[in-house]
């Protein structure tokens, strides 16, 4: 049982790391396309986790491992972490629309990964190739099919979680920066300035968000599961 808990925790850790790296790489790529090569020169236009961990050695390197082992002590699999892709504030000020698209790129990458996982789960279960244990509650299938199902379920959950979390319209989340797509150009400077100032209080913001986030995400994820699996 202990080895099974560790195996599932390790799968969740790898999926979390991959999902966050895709999120940050998407920011870096769209920023580069828009003319800001800050993250590109930082080496983050890549799916290798190394430069992303180098950017946030605690948030993406140490904290996820600490939270993984802490969760395992109670038989859980929760992982906490954070990452970032640097950008040029002057570029964002000159090109607020491009900065808005860059902000949306991360959640969009998570949505794409979640959609891929959902399609593979739906097709695999319908065709009888995947074990639906943990999804529909039965114990059919082989150990291999169960492992693939766990990976895809983790990929679906983690990416829906990351997408929803980052789309909250609260600074310094991506959802707040995405407002640059909708505000008049004359208001962009004020929005960016507010984001910069409030960003210093990120730990407090994190606590405030976490108090109500699960009330939003829980029903959302349950609805997605119901649509996919009945």
Secondary structure, 3 states (H helix, E strand, C coil): CHHHHHHHHHHHHHHHHHHHHHHHHHHHHHHHHCCCCHHHHCCCCCCCHHHHHHHCHHHHHHHHHHHHHHHHCCCCCCCCCCCCCCCCHHHHHHCHHHHHHHHHHHHHHHHHHHHHHHHHHHHHHHHCCCCCCCCCCCCCCCHHHHHHHHHHHHHHHHHHHHHHHHCCCCCCCHHHHHHHHCCCHHHHHHHHHHHHHHHHHHHHHHHHHHHHHHHHHHHHHHHHHHHHHC
